[in-house]
Amino acid sequence: MSDAAQPTAAEVRAAAEAVKAALDRHLEAVERRTGEDDPAVYDAFNALAAAAEAYDERLYDRYDEVTPFEIPGADDSLPPYAGPEEPSALSVLIRRDYAVVEPQRLLSQAQRIADLDPEDDRPENAPVVGMSVHAALGVLFGEYEPDEIASRHKEFGLEEGDSTLWVSASDDTPEPGEWLSTPFDQADPQRVVCRFDVSSVFDEDELAEELDDLDEVES
């Protein structure tokens, strides 16, 4: 990642302070909860998730380090678990959304990758990507693992959208090649042991809460 794209040390520190403040708010909400489904606890949970995600991203971008924890989605985001009590197999399902916000950057990065590893039968200086975003995405995802693309998405002209990871319980391990033609058709929310979500909605909830707090102070 270029130095220009990296957060400053002060921004990383500010993100860490935001996590500390969100932890305090979450604990206060839990201590004052009025029932099992107290909306204040739910809002504080989402604010903590947003702060932790922002800190984790800035920490990685600046120092190439990660935090040792992940915050799962809300408890009511899945139906009641109806899978086996003692699963003998697991499936991990991941979805990450991106918007192509800088096509020219994507094309340039993909062409650079292709030029570093030219095919033997390709004429010298022949275009590989050209103006095709489709071809550029094929080159990019063929070169890098999804986790690396997630951590370096800005380099490639991409903007993160929502992402989710489901850990789903199974009774038996499928036979090799059994589900490859339709890999996601068997996803059953009632068999999900746990899930981890990242969404801008967390940031929006946190912003709305901060604005509400500001209105209360001013009034």
Secondary structure as the mmCIF struct_conf table of DSSP 4:
data_model
#
loop_
_struct_conf.conf_type_id
_struct_conf.id
_struct_conf.beg_label_comp_id
_struct_conf.beg_label_asym_id
_struct_conf.beg_label_seq_id
_struct_conf.end_label_comp_id
_struct_conf.end_label_asym_id
_struct_conf.end_label_seq_id
HELX_RH_3T_P HELX_RH_3T_P1 ASP A 3 ALA A 5
BEND BEND1 GLN A 6 GLN A 6
HELX_LH_PP_P HELX_LH_PP_P1 PRO A 7 THR A 8
HELX_RH_AL_P HELX_RH_AL_P1 ALA A 9 GLU A 31
TURN_TY1_P TURN_TY1_P1 ARG A 32 ARG A 32
BEND BEND2 GLY A 35 GLY A 35
TURN_TY1_P TURN_TY1_P2 GLU A 36 ASP A 37
HELX_RH_AL_P HELX_RH_AL_P2 PRO A 39 TYR A 63
BEND BEND3 ASP A 64 ASP A 64
BEND BEND4 PRO A 68 PRO A 68
HELX_RH_3T_P HELX_RH_3T_P2 ASP A 75 SER A 77
BEND BEND5 LEU A 78 LEU A 78
HELX_LH_PP_P HELX_LH_PP_P2 PRO A 79 TYR A 81
BEND BEND6 GLY A 83 GLY A 83
BEND BEND7 GLU A 85 GLU A 86
BEND BEND8 SER A 88 SER A 88
STRN STRN1 ALA A 89 VAL A 100
HELX_RH_AL_P HELX_RH_AL_P3 PRO A 103 LEU A 116
BEND BEND9 ASP A 117 ASP A 117
TURN_TY1_P TURN_TY1_P3 ASP A 120 ASP A 121
BEND BEND10 ARG A 122 ARG A 122
HELX_LH_PP_P HELX_LH_PP_P3 PRO A 123 PRO A 123
TURN_TY1_P TURN_TY1_P4 GLU A 124 ASN A 125
BEND BEND11 VAL A 128 VAL A 129
TURN_TY1_P TURN_TY1_P5 GLY A 130 MET A 131
HELX_RH_AL_P HELX_RH_AL_P4 VAL A 133 GLU A 143
BEND BEND12 TYR A 144 TYR A 144
HELX_RH_AL_P HELX_RH_AL_P5 PRO A 146 SER A 151
TURN_TY1_P TURN_TY1_P6 ARG A 152 ARG A 152
HELX_RH_3T_P HELX_RH_3T_P3 HIS A 153 PHE A 156
TURN_TY1_P TURN_TY1_P7 GLY A 157 GLY A 157
STRN STRN2 LEU A 158 SER A 170
BEND BEND13 ASP A 171 ASP A 172
HELX_LH_PP_P HELX_LH_PP_P4 THR A 173 GLU A 175
TURN_TY1_P TURN_TY1_P8 PRO A 176 GLY A 177
BEND BEND14 GLU A 178 TRP A 179
TURN_TY1_P TURN_TY1_P9 LEU A 180 SER A 181
BEND BEND15 THR A 182 THR A 182
TURN_TY1_P TURN_TY1_P10 PRO A 183 GLN A 186
HELX_RH_3T_P HELX_RH_3T_P4 PRO A 189 ARG A 191
STRN STRN3 VAL A 192 VAL A 198
HELX_RH_AL_P HELX_RH_AL_P6 SER A 200 GLU A 218
#
